[in-house]
Amino acid sequence: MSGSAILFDAPGPKARRLSRILSVVGIVLIAAGLAWVVMTLAAPRQTSGGLELPGMFDESRWDIFAEPIVWRSIGEATVRTLQAFAFGAVGALILGVVLSILRTAANTWVRIPATVLIEFFRGMPVLLMMLFILLVFSTGALWAVVAALVVYNGTLIAEALRAGIESLPKGQREAGLSLGLTPLRTRLLIEFPQAFRQMLPIIVAQLVVLLKDSSLGYIVGYPELLRTTTNYLANFYGNRYMFSLFFVALAIYLTINLLLSWFARWLSRRTGSGSRRLGAAGPAGAGGAPLGAGEDTASAAASSNL
């Protein structure tokens, strides 16, 4: 009997029929809601003074995109957004690894301060950190955004890696230590690669959040995508283009996030297929794990140092 069958019974004919009916009703309601939103946006509206304004999908609200300078400004703003994201992602991953090492250290004088530091910055709003760094250290808008993203997301990634390390069998670490590896080398060469593979969905989800939080640079004056489209361009060309510019910015953010999620799924399949090939290399022991898996991993890590 499978584990899923223990948790719940398989749905019968009535349950499946009810599920299909509810699915159809849900799809119809969602489609009706989307149609209502589109019709509302497309309908002309009147101001308080009686002036009629065209709908949001009227061509007079979209002719701005026929000008190359608009696309050039949007492209440069997208590059600045990706720049802040790239610096923040790399810094958050590095900080997450360092903090997770300190957080799981055997020495209490190292572990407790790291825990306090992580918990403090996890509860700190990103925007407040950006404003504090900008006003106190006068780093400029870009580095205020990057530093805040690194600190906040680095602490969350550190907690994810800590959870991944603690979920590993203790035999992994014991095998590495028995082969003569130092505790730090055991952590870096044996435990961290497996923790990264297990926590990859959480880490990538946090990187998506990091990309979204880069739009908070709007508040501190960093000319990223949101500020450029809804502030600079809208003020220059007029507020009637606010919706169309915002829509384009939304589409760009959505595209980048979908590409990042697709890359995470691809990377997860790649790493998952590698672990399945390793598991199929020998007979399985208790719990379905290959016999000597911890020792093989540790041996490979130890031989790489020779």
Secondary structure, DSSP 8 states (H G I E B T S, - for coil): --HHHHHS----HHHHHHHHHHHHHHHHHHHHHHHHHHHHHHS-EE-TTS-EE--TTSGGGTGGGGSHHHHHHHHHHHHHHHHHHHHHHHHHHHHHHHHHHHHT-S-HHHHHHHHHHHHHHHTS-HHHHHHHHHHHH---HHHHHHHHHHHHHHHHHHHHHHHHHHTS-HHHHHHHHHTT--HHHHIIIIIHHHHHHHHHHHHHHHHHHHHHHGGGGGTTT---HHHIIIIIIHHHH-GGGHHHHHHHHHHHHHHHHHHHHHHHHHHHHHHHHHHHHHHTTS-B-GGG-BTTHHHHHHHHHHHTT-
